Amino acid sequence: NQLFLRLLSAWFCNGLANGIPAALFLIYLEHSLLAGPEIRAIFILIYFVAAMCAIPIWLYLSHYFGKHRTWCFAMIIACLAFIIVPLMPERSYILFGFICFFTGSALGADLILPPAMQADVVDYDRLKFSRERVGQQFAFWGMATKFALAISVGLALPVIGYFGFDPASPTLSGIFALTLIYAVLPVVLKVITICLI
């Protein structure tokens, strides 16, 4: 089932793109944006509230433009928001709040559209091969989800250390490397995901 394999690869790649900034989120806020503990929770709240509120909008758009095009559009929005991050000066709290809003809104599409597409390719599998492999395909899906999250954490933290970031004594070059890995690497991964989809 080539459609399932392509979707699974895109889901895994997008999982990496979401997992890396999630792993580095609080580190970025503290050392690059210089956000205190009292404001960090507000950014998290904006992100997840935007995701929940955007879900009905993505569902509505998917009926007119198709699930895969709508998901790609959401990922493009996330890329455009993330690409601004390295250009922001310290303490750009309002601007980063907008970035959290747009990337959170894009997360709403990640939460609902790929699983809906998975259901479509599972139906296609049953139609084409006349076999019942739903459990196997859902198992691969769950494994890809957990694998992407594990690799994100296992990759992001050592990589920022390799490029010179030390939270005990952060340097300008280390903070710049942190910012690039937090914001630019996910953009590259999302572009790959868009190409797959």
Secondary structure, DSSP 8 states (H G I E B T S, - for coil): -HHHHHHHHHHHHHHHHHHHHHHHHHHHHHHTS---HHHHHHHHHHHHHHHHHHHHHHHHHHHHH-HHHHHHHHHHHHHHHHTTGGG--TT-HHHHHHHHHHHHHHHHHHHHHHHHHHHHHHHHHHHHH----HHHHHHHHHHHHHHHHHHHHHHHHHHHHHTT--TTS--HHHHHHHHHHHHHHHHHHHHHHHHH-
